[in-house]
Structure formats: structure tokens, C-alpha cells
């Protein structure tokens, strides 16, 4: 077999294994208190600042008791979540033990950002990225149909021209209204695994790729993700305006 054919066969085999691996991923077995706490401490150890969040109650309800809560079990419990968020392990242990049912959010734009995409688009992009040998960091999957790519934060670049000029067209509290790519950075947050979602079928958020993977630069993933989202939406990719960082 020639070198080109061998390389092609190798890539095809790798992509096939990746596809099989992705199709076989699913929610892990329910995480006990010890496993939950260990995962939260691992997130803090990786530099992700955490704060307590609401949790499912009464089927599709939310522990916050707000009538018609727009994002049940997906929001922080405190309005001061940005200043409350911490990587202090002792504090996280206290929260986890005193609030055994609570989900946790991680505040983005401090250490890390999150590129949040529809599940099928995200799986396609992840397969392409891994097949091309691109360094992909931690990735979480949510039962509500999203894939979350954790990256380094863009922070506040010295050259403000690096920033797009407007906000992402949704906020965490309006996430269900937007189906494309969401870039969570300054002033935003996402649920961090393990987390439970409302519903009758053990809906959850879990790690597809763990925190042992270093956080990549978001720009190394952006083009592939925006392409996948455009295909998912049946549109032609537009790299100039496909994604806007969230600047709440």
C-alpha cells in the first residue's frame, strides 16, 4: 500500500473509531455524594470557579420556587454569583456537604470560556477536531441537547479589535431560545458536571472529555464549530459573523 493510501486508511480508521466512541457516550451512572464532591473539587483544582446553583424539584420544577422559572435547575442561587464563585476547595466542600442536592455553575471569563453548541453539530465538530489531531480540552454533554467545549478565556485582549462588537444574541437565562453557537465569557456561566436537569428520565450534564485535558485557545476550535453549526442549521458558514462572544 502506498504512503498516501496508508495515511488515508489510517485517518478513516481513526475517524470510524471516534464516531463509534461518540455514539457510545451517554450519561454515567448516578454519581454518589462522594463522586459528586470529587468531581466538583477536580473542577476547582483545574481552575474553574464554582458557585451553588438550583436543582430540579417536583418533576419539571425548580428548587428556587419561582413561579414559571425560565431555566429550572440551571441558574445560580445567589445574585452575587460572580463574586461568590471560587476555586477554594474548603468552601466548595462546605457547599457540597450542606447543599447535597445543589447543582453548581462555573463562572466564565475569569479563567475559562465555554463554546456551547447544539449536540449534533458539536459531535460532528468534535469528531473532525480529534480526527485532525487538534488539541481539544474538556467537553461536557447536556441531556437538553448541547455540547460544551471548555477553553481558555480570551479575557480582555490588549487589542480590542479582537473582540466582536456586540453581545451573543442570548443570555444564560434565554438559552432555550437560541440554537446556534453561544460563547460564554465575561459575565456568563454554565452548569458544571455533575448536574441534574428537570425531567422524568434522569436528565443530566456529564463530562465527555475530562478535566485532565488542558484548556485550548478558543480560536483553535471556533472555525470548525461555526462550520458545524451552520451545517446543522442548513446555512452556509459565515466566519465573519457566525459567533459572538457573550459580554454581559
N, C-alpha and C positions, 0 to 999 in steps of 0.2 A: 504494500500500500504506500502511495506517495506521501510525502510530508504534509501537503495541503489536505489530502483526503483523510489522513490520520488525525490532523488537527480538527477538521470538520466533524469527524466521527466522535472525537473526544468531547467537543463542545455539545454535540447533540446528546450524547450520553449524560453529560453533566446536567444539561437543561431538563432532560427527562427525569433524572433523579430529584432535581429541585422541584419540578412540577408535582411529582409523586409525594414529596415531603410536604409541600404546601397543602395539597389536597387532604393529606392525612392529619393536619394540625386541627386541633379542636380544644375546647375548654378542658383544663386539667381537672382532676378530681377535686372536690371541695377542699379548700385549704383550711386546716385547723388553726386554732389561735396561735400555736407556736409557729406554724408555717407562715401565717399571715404576718406576724411580727417580724420574722426573719426576712421576709421579702421587703417589708417596709424599711427595715434597718439597712438592707442591702441597697435600696434606692437612695437613702440618705448618705450611705457610705460612698455612693457613686456621684454625690454632689447635687442630687435632686432635692430642692427644698420642699417640704411637705407641710400640709395643714389638714385638719379633720374636715370631712365632708358629710353630707347627708347620706342616708341609706334607705333601701326600699321598706315600705310599710304598707300593710293592708293590700296586698296584691300589686296594683299598679300605682299605689300612693307613695308619699314621701314622708320621711321622718320629721320634716320641718313643719308639718301640719298646715302649710299654706294652702288655702283652697285654690285648686287649679294650678298648682306648682308647674311651671312650664318645663322644668328639667328635673323631674323627680330622681333623687339619689345621685345627681350629677353635679351638685354645686357645693361650695364651702358652707360651713355652718356659721362662720363669722364674717361680717362685713370687713373686718380688718385682716382678711386672709393674706394680703400681700405682705404686711409687716409681721404677721404671725408665722408665716412659712419659715421653716427651719430645717437644718440638717443635724441639729443637736440630738444625738441618739437617746440621751436620757429623757428628753422632753417627748420624743416620739414614742418611747416605751411607755411613758405615763399615759399619753393619749390612747395608745392602742389597748392598754390594760383597763383604763377607766371607761373607754367607749368601745367595747368589744364588737359592736355591730357596725361601727362607722366605716364608711369609705374614706379614702384620702385623695386630695388633689395635690398636684405638684405645680408650683408657680413657674411659668416660663419667662424667658427674657432675662433671667439672672445668670444662670449657668448654661441652661439648655433651651432650645426651641423645640417645637414639635410640628412636623408636617403631617397633616391629618387628611386622609383621602378615603374615598369610597372603597369598600372592601375588595371588590373585583378588580378595580383599577390598581389598588395597592398590591394585590397579589401578583398581577401581571408585571408591575414595575419591579417588585422585589425579585421575581424570577429573572428578569432582564439584568438587573444590577448584579445579582450574585453570579449569573452566568458570565457576565463581562468582567468579573473579578473586582468590582467596585467595593470598597470598604463600606459596609452598611452597619450602623450601630444598633442599639436596642430597638425592637419593634414590638408594639403591643396590638392585640386584636380585641375589638369590642363586639359583643353579640348584637349591637344595634347597627352593624354593617359598616364599621370604619376600621382602618388600619392606621396606626400612629407610629411615625418614624421619628425617633428621638435623635436630635442633632446638637452640636454646639450652638450657642446663641450667636447671632450677628451683633448683639449688643448695640452700641451706638458707634457706628463706623466714623472715623475722622472725616471721611469724605461722605457728606450727607447725600450726594448724588447716588450713592449705592442703595439708598432706600427708595422704594416706590413711594409715590406722593400721596397715597390715600390708604385708608384702612381696608382690611379684609371686609368683604360685604356680609359678615355675620360676626356675632359675638358668642361667647360660650353659651349664653342663655337663649340664643336663637339658632343653635347648631342644627336643629332638625329642618330648618328652612333652606339650608344650603347643601348642595350635593357635590360641589367640586372640591378643590384643594383649599384647605384652611391652614394658614401659617400662624401658629400660636407663638407669640414672642412677648414683648413688654406688655404687662397688664393683663395677660391671659393665663389660662390654666387648663389642665386636662386631668381626668382621673388617672391615678397610678395603680397598676396591679398590685395585689389582687383587689378587685372591686366587684360589687354585686349591683345588678341593674334590675329595675322593676319588671315583673312578668312571672308567668307560671312555669317557666321551663329552665330555671337556674341560669338565667342570663348573667353574663359577667364580662369582665375585662381581664385579660391574662397576657403574659409575655409569650410572644412567638420567638423572638430572639432576646436573650437575657442581657443583663447589665454587665456581663463580662466583656461585651463588645464595646470598644471605645466609641465615643461620640464623634461622628464625622462632621465636616463642614456642610451646612445645608445646601450650599450651591452645587456640591458634587452629586446631589440626588435630584435637584429641582427639575432639570430638563426632562429626565426620564419620568418623573412623577407627573409633570404637567402634560406630557405626551399621553401617558396612560389615562389621565383624567379626561383629556379631550376625546380620546377614542371611546372611553366609557360613555361620554355624553353625546357621541356621534357628531363631534365637531372637528374641524381642522385645528391642530395645535397652533397657538399664538404665543410665542415665547416672550413677546413684549408685554403681555398683559394677562398671562394665564394665572398668576398667583400674586396676591398682595399680602405682605406681612401685616399681622394684626397689631395695631398701635393704639390700644385703648387708653 
